[in-house]
Amino acid sequence: MDTVSSDSVGRFLTVADTADILNVSPADVVELVRSAELPAISVGSPGRWRIERTVLEAYIETKYEETRRMGLWQESDLASLPEVSDGAIRRPGDS
């Protein structure tokens, strides 16, 4: 269960808040930020990253879409494989 709700934080999340929401380690979040996969801003001392709540939500939606597309791609890739039935190869479209 998330301990961070949108009501309990402002516009920006800390690395720890973001890690809690994503259920990953803070080090994983920092790596996502440093690789530019998860946009963030540095505020104050070096290494004090802040992730905008709306940016995190967009990141999560993007990951859902990537997962959906990968599933469709794998499904279509398997559909092109011939099936073996009683020792005979049956290709899609064969009667």
Stockholm file with secondary structure:
# STOCKHOLM 1.0

chainA/1-95         MDTVSSDSVGRFLTVADTADILNVSPADVVELVRSAELPAISVGSPGRWRIERTVLEAYIETKYEETRRMGLWQESDLASLPEVSDGAIRRPGDS
#=GR chainA/1-95 SS CCSCCTTTSCSEEEHHHHHHHHTSCHHHHHHHHHTTSSCCEECSSTTCEEEEHHHHHHHHHHHHHHHHHHHHHHHHHHHTSCEEETTEEECTTCC
#=GC SS_cons        CCSCCTTTSCSEEEHHHHHHHHTSCHHHHHHHHHTTSSCCEECSSTTCEEEEHHHHHHHHHHHHHHHHHHHHHHHHHHHTSCEEETTEEECTTCC
//
